[in-house]
Structures are given as C-alpha cells and as structure tokens.
C-alpha cells in the first residue's frame, strides 16, 4: 500500500520543512509515502469562500485516482488515540487498498465534491491548528502508528 498526503499551499517555515522531511524519511522504512503540495490558488481576493473551495477541490480531484481511498483531515472527523490510529492503518493495509490518500484542505475546508468523493474523515484534535502545522503533526502520527505496529520503542505505552 502507498500512503499519499495531499495539502493545499506550500509551507514557508524552514524549521517545519526540516521536521516534515525528517518524518518523511523515517516513514520510508515502513511504507511508500508521497507528499503532494498543491500550490495556493492565485487571485483569491476575487473569489468567494465557496468558489475558492470549488477551485481547490478540482485541483485535489485531479490528484486522486478512482481506485484510491480518500480520507479527509477534517475538524468534524473521527478522533483516534495513537494506538487506535495504528490499528486503523493496519486495517486499511489488510483491506487490499493500493493507495490511501489523506487530504488537508485549504483555509475554508473542502468543497461538496471532495466530501462526496471521500470515504472518511479524521480529526487530529478539537483544537484548530495552522495548515502548515497539521502536515507535521499528521506525518508524525503516521510514523508513530507504524512504530506501534512494529512494537518499536518510539511510542511508550
């Protein structure tokens, strides 16, 4: 199985980029992992929130194949402990999915088309985080999940 994380907009914080890259490398020991960044939409001042979500949704859908399982990182999604998230990952691997795609939306969330295309929603917290921080938190949780599955000491139970 391949895991792909799609995010809208680049990360411009050098320290965050360094940490994201560190966890990307670590994940490579466990699974094929892709991180795709869709550039910010230009001239958003002329767009309503709905129009911006629609444009971002179109760009996201271009990155997703019909056979992919799409899971949105959404504030109204299911919350997991790290151990339960690792069990979720194992279940997805056991199901025979070839590509599991997680999506971080833009500043206003997702279009209706993206919600319809997705097969699930996960929330990292009831708190709100910057979209740049969510990338790091999520990639770290993926890494943590795989270390839990392998019984490695990164996650202390």
Secondary structure, 3 states (H helix, E strand, C coil): CEEEEEEECCCCCHHHHHHHHHHHHHHCCCCEEEEEEECCCCCHHHCCHHHHHHHHHHHHHHHCCCCCEEEEEEEEEECCCHHHHHHHHHHHHHCCCCEEEEEECECCECCHHHHHHCCEEECCCCCCCCHHHHHHHHHHHHHHHHHHHCCCCCCCC
